[in-house]
Amino acid sequence: MSGHDHTRPRDMRADLEARLDAARALVQSSLHGIPDETLRKELIPGRPSMLGIARHTAFVEAVWFGEAVTGRPRKELGVPTSTAASWNDRKTDTAESVAQLCREVQQHGDENLRAVPLDEVASSSREMTTHALLLHVLDELSWNTGQLDMLRSIAVR
């Protein structure tokens, strides 16, 4: 039997936020213990580097929890204006600098959504509830952690 208390109803928001935090932690932990030079390498030809994937997760959260909720433009949020550019790392990127970018974007997103109930529209431009936004970003981060897992297995060989 799992550690969940089946006598109490689950708090759906707390559950979604915990899952989101777990996915965020997986992205960041994927970068630990690997030299920055390796994190910048294209380990699979034509694919983004590990730092590029981690940068993309910051972009995803900035777009969905920043731009979609507040209407602030991507440039103002400090992320690329195009999805294609969001996968690119910078020559000056390190595991720590990208992790810091992710933490800043995550904090901003959490603040934007904190007061919006799950069933209310959080993004009028996309007509999505907070629940839908959380699920969408959770899906995106799950895909990205899978990509990072595969590249990590190549990097540590």
C-alpha positions in Angstrom: 0.0 0.0 0.0 1.3 3.5 -0.8 2.0 6.2 1.7 -1.1 8.1 0.7 -3.9 8.4 3.3 -6.9 7.0 1.5 -9.3 8.4 4.2 -8.7 12.0 3.1 -9.6 13.5 -0.2 -6.6 14.4 -2.3 -5.9 18.1 -2.8 -5.6 18.2 -6.6 -3.7 21.5 -6.7 -1.2 20.3 -4.1 -0.8 17.1 -6.0 -0.2 18.9 -9.4 2.2 21.4 -7.8 4.1 18.5 -6.1 4.4 16.7 -9.4 5.5 19.9 -11.2 8.2 20.5 -8.5 9.4 16.9 -8.9 9.7 17.3 -12.7 11.6 20.6 -12.1 14.0 18.8 -9.7 14.5 16.0 -12.2 15.5 18.5 -14.9 18.0 20.2 -12.6 19.4 17.0 -11.2 20.1 15.7 -14.7 22.8 18.3 -15.0 24.6 17.4 -11.8 28.0 15.8 -11.9 28.5 16.3 -15.6 31.2 18.8 -16.8 29.8 21.9 -18.4 31.7 21.2 -21.6 29.9 17.9 -21.9 26.5 19.5 -21.1 27.0 21.9 -24.1 27.9 19.1 -26.5 25.5 17.8 -29.1 25.6 14.2 -27.9 23.2 13.1 -30.6 23.8 14.7 -34.0 21.3 17.4 -34.8 19.8 17.4 -31.3 20.0 20.0 -28.6 22.6 19.8 -25.8 21.6 19.0 -22.3 21.9 22.6 -21.4 19.7 23.5 -24.4 17.0 21.1 -23.1 17.2 22.6 -19.6 17.0 26.1 -21.1 13.9 25.0 -23.1 12.2 24.0 -19.9 12.6 27.6 -18.6 11.1 28.8 -21.9 8.1 26.5 -21.5 7.4 27.8 -18.0 7.9 31.4 -19.1 5.6 31.0 -22.0 2.8 29.2 -20.2 3.0 30.6 -16.7 4.4 34.0 -17.7 3.3 35.2 -21.1 0.0 33.3 -21.2 -1.0 34.4 -17.7 0.3 38.0 -17.6 0.4 39.0 -21.2 4.0 40.1 -20.8 6.1 39.5 -24.0 8.7 36.8 -24.0 11.6 39.2 -24.5 10.5 41.0 -21.2 10.5 37.6 -19.5 14.1 37.0 -20.6 13.4 34.0 -22.9 13.7 33.7 -26.7 10.9 34.9 -28.8 10.8 31.7 -30.9 10.4 28.1 -29.8 13.2 27.0 -32.1 15.6 29.3 -30.4 14.6 28.1 -27.0 16.5 24.9 -27.5 19.9 26.7 -28.0 22.4 26.9 -25.2 24.9 29.8 -24.9 28.7 29.4 -24.9 28.7 31.0 -21.4 26.1 28.6 -20.0 27.0 26.4 -17.1 24.9 23.9 -15.2 24.5 26.5 -12.4 23.6 29.5 -14.6 20.9 27.5 -16.4 19.6 26.1 -13.1 19.4 29.7 -11.8 17.5 30.7 -14.9 15.1 27.8 -14.3 14.6 28.8 -10.7 13.9 32.4 -11.5 11.3 31.5 -14.2 9.7 28.9 -11.9 9.4 31.4 -9.0 7.8 34.0 -11.4 5.4 31.4 -12.7 4.4 30.2 -9.2 3.7 33.8 -8.2 1.5 34.3 -11.3 -0.6 31.3 -10.6 -0.7 31.3 -6.8 -4.0 33.2 -6.5 -5.8 31.7 -9.5 -8.1 28.7 -8.6 -7.7 25.5 -10.7 -11.0 25.9 -12.4 -10.6 29.6 -13.4 -9.2 30.8 -16.7 -5.6 31.7 -16.0 -4.9 32.6 -19.6 -7.5 34.7 -21.4 -5.5 34.7 -24.6 -5.5 30.9 -24.7 -8.7 30.3 -22.7 -7.0 27.8 -20.4 -7.7 27.1 -16.8 -5.0 27.0 -14.2 -5.6 23.2 -14.2 -5.0 22.9 -17.9 -1.9 25.1 -17.8 -0.4 23.0 -15.0 -1.1 19.7 -16.8 0.3 21.1 -20.1 3.6 22.2 -18.5 3.8 19.0 -16.5 3.5 17.0 -19.8 6.2 19.2 -21.4 8.6 18.8 -18.5 8.0 15.0 -18.5 9.1 14.9 -22.2 12.1 17.0 -21.4 13.2 14.9 -18.5 13.0 11.8 -20.7 15.3 13.5 -23.2 17.7 14.5 -20.5 17.7 10.9 -19.1 18.7 9.5 -22.5 21.4 12.1 -23.0 22.7 11.7 -19.5 23.2 7.9 -20.2 25.3 8.8 -23.2 27.2 11.5 -21.3 28.3 9.4 -18.4 29.6 6.4 -20.4 
